[in-house]
Amino acid sequence: MTPTLVLGLGNILLADEGIGVRVIERLQEQYEFPPYVQVMDGGTLGLDLLPYVEQVDRLLVVDALNAGAEPGTIVRLEGEEIPAFFAPKISSHQMGLVDLLAAARLAGCQPRDLVLWGIQPQTLGVGLELSPVVNDQVEKLIGHVLAELSRWGIYPTRRVPQEEPK
């Protein structure tokens, strides 16, 4: 029963930039998680997330990232790959992720296990909808997140949809 945080980052006002938040919304809607697992929309909070990161041994982040790949490409980064990958600033909150991880390390509370599942955005323009190519990858990205959790011995249960009253 290792304390775990599944954290979605992003700005839902900038189309594909909001992918992390959109994945978290679906996970919260469709699954029940054990009490030691927190599934959280971190939006663009950056260092304000430090108290949550300090409390966990495992951190799984979901985010949009510029991997220089085709739009919709799903990427997995682990441990020390994450801060190194985000050295060049590609959005307002991602510098916050690097700062967050550095602050956790300085405080001596960096999570033991750290994984980022990301997706190459197609568009970061103003808009509430994901681009079709990124939207088509949402279920696959959720599958990767669930598979990562199962590697950690965490098995969320699927919620049973409630029938609408007639």
GIHURA-V282581 format. One record per residue. RES is the residue in one small letter. SS is DSSP state (helix for helix, strand for strand, loop for the rest). PSI is psi in whole degrees, 0 to 359 (999 if undefined). OMEGA is omega as a letter, one per 20 degrees, with the letter a starting at -180 (999 if undefined). Layout:
res & ss & psi & omega
RES & SS & PSI & OMEGA
RES & SS & PSI & OMEGA
This chain:
res & ss & psi & omega
m & loop & 66 & a
t & loop & 126 & r
p & loop & 127 & a
t & strand & 141 & r
l & strand & 125 & r
v & strand & 114 & a
l & strand & 119 & r
g & strand & 129 & r
l & strand & 154 & r
g & loop & 168 & a
n & loop & 108 & a
i & loop & 350 & r
l & loop & 352 & a
l & strand & 52 & r
a & helix & 245 & a
d & helix & 342 & r
e & helix & 337 & a
g & helix & 11 & a
i & helix & 320 & a
g & helix & 317 & r
v & helix & 318 & a
r & helix & 320 & r
v & helix & 317 & r
i & helix & 318 & r
e & helix & 315 & a
r & helix & 320 & r
l & helix & 315 & a
q & helix & 325 & a
e & helix & 322 & a
q & helix & 346 & a
y & strand & 150 & r
e & strand & 136 & a
f & loop & 151 & r
p & loop & 156 & a
p & loop & 338 & r
y & loop & 4 & r
v & strand & 122 & r
q & strand & 130 & r
v & strand & 117 & a
m & strand & 137 & r
d & strand & 106 & a
g & strand & 354 & r
g & strand & 238 & r
t & loop & 32 & a
l & loop & 338 & r
g & helix & 237 & a
l & helix & 342 & r
d & helix & 347 & r
l & helix & 354 & a
l & helix & 316 & r
p & helix & 329 & r
y & helix & 320 & a
v & helix & 325 & a
e & loop & 337 & a
q & loop & 359 & a
v & loop & 155 & r
d & loop & 340 & r
r & strand & 134 & r
l & strand & 123 & r
l & strand & 118 & a
v & strand & 140 & r
v & strand & 130 & a
d & strand & 164 & r
a & strand & 142 & r
l & loop & 149 & a
n & loop & 97 & a
a & loop & 3 & a
g & loop & 23 & a
a & loop & 179 & r
e & loop & 142 & r
p & loop & 137 & a
g & loop & 353 & r
t & loop & 131 & r
i & strand & 135 & a
v & strand & 141 & r
r & strand & 129 & r
l & strand & 150 & a
e & strand & 145 & r
g & loop & 236 & a
e & loop & 345 & r
e & helix & 331 & a
i & helix & 303 & r
p & helix & 324 & r
a & helix & 321 & a
f & helix & 324 & a
f & loop & 13 & r
a & loop & 310 & r
p & loop & 131 & a
k & loop & 125 & r
i & loop & 350 & r
s & loop & 168 & a
s & helix & 322 & a
h & helix & 340 & a
q & helix & 328 & r
m & helix & 326 & r
g & helix & 325 & r
l & helix & 315 & r
v & helix & 314 & r
d & helix & 319 & r
l & helix & 313 & a
l & helix & 322 & r
a & helix & 318 & r
a & helix & 320 & r
a & helix & 320 & r
r & helix & 314 & r
l & helix & 326 & r
a & loop & 356 & r
g & loop & 25 & a
c & loop & 30 & r
q & loop & 136 & r
p & loop & 143 & r
r & loop & 317 & r
d & strand & 129 & a
l & strand & 118 & a
v & strand & 140 & r
l & strand & 126 & r
w & strand & 121 & a
g & strand & 172 & r
i & strand & 140 & r
q & loop & 119 & r
p & loop & 157 & r
q & loop & 318 & a
t & loop & 140 & r
l & loop & 18 & r
g & loop & 169 & r
v & loop & 128 & r
g & strand & 148 & a
l & loop & 346 & a
e & loop & 146 & r
l & loop & 150 & r
s & loop & 154 & a
p & helix & 319 & a
v & helix & 324 & r
v & helix & 317 & r
n & helix & 324 & r
d & loop & 343 & a
q & loop & 356 & a
v & helix & 311 & a
e & helix & 322 & r
k & helix & 318 & r
l & helix & 319 & r
i & helix & 319 & r
g & helix & 319 & r
h & helix & 319 & r
v & helix & 314 & r
l & helix & 322 & r
a & helix & 321 & r
e & helix & 316 & r
l & helix & 321 & r
s & helix & 328 & r
r & helix & 333 & r
w & loop & 4 & a
g & loop & 23 & a
i & loop & 123 & a
y & loop & 90 & r
p & loop & 154 & r
t & strand & 141 & a
r & strand & 134 & r
r & loop & 143 & r
v & loop & 124 & r
p & loop & 137 & r
q & loop & 136 & r
e & loop & 142 & r
e & loop & 137 & r
p & loop & 143 & a
k & loop & 999 & 999
